[in-house]
Amino acid sequence: MCYNVGMNTPLKITKIGNSAGVVLPKEVLAKLRVGLGDTLHLTEAPDGVRLTATDPDFAAKMDVAEEIMREDRDILRVLAK
């Protein structure tokens, strides 16, 4: 899930230990439905990068699993007995 937060807010890169980081506005955290300790995923996109709360690899695997379950619903019902 990708969100356009409707803002053009510059984010300043700050030093965090030996690394660098940015502080996300609370509105962005609320739209992503994340908080302290949660994991975000940064992936490449045609227009730059995308920051999401869901693992894109997991989402793709779930799409395949749901397709298989729809196609093979009768077989899965028999196996579940």
N, C-alpha and C positions, 0 to 999 in steps of 0.2 A: 504494500500500500504506500503510495507516494502522496505527500501533501504539498500543496501550494499554500503557504501560510498567508498569502496576501500582503506581504510586507517586503520592503526592501531595506533590511537592517544590516549594516555592516557588522561583522563579527571580528573582534580583535584576537589575534593569536597571542596567547600568553604562555609563559614558561611554567611547567608543572614538573618539578623534579628535574630529571634529565630529558624530559619530553616536552612537547608543545601541545596546547589544547585550546579549545574555544568554549566559551560559556554560552549555552543555548538559552534563549528567553523562555520564561515559564509557559508562554502561549504555545511554543513549539513542542515542549515536553507534554503539554496537555493534549495537543492534537495527535502526537505519536502515542499517547497513553503510556508513557514511561516515567520512571522516577529514578532516584538514586539506587545504584546497584544493578539496574537493568542493562541489557546489552543492546547496542544498536549495530546495524550492518551498513557499511559503506561499500557501494558497488559502482562500477563504471556505467555510465549511461551515454547515449548519443549526444546529449547536450551538456555533459560534464560528469558529475557524480550524483549519486542518489543516496540519501540517508533514510533507512527504514527500521522499524521495530521488529520486522519479521525476517527470518533467514530466507533469502530468495531461493536457495537450493532446496530447502525443505518445502517451500510453497510449490515449487515445480514438481517435486516428488508426490506431494499430496494431490495435485491435479491429475497426475497419471494414475494414482491409486483410486481416486474417485471415478475416473473413466472406466477402469477395469471393473470396479464394483458395479457400475451401471450396466456394462456390457454382459457381465457374467453373474448377474443377480441370482438367477435360478440355480446355477452350480454352487454358488456360495451358500444359498439357503439349504441345499441338500447336505453340504459338508458341515454345516453348523449343527445338524441333528445328531 
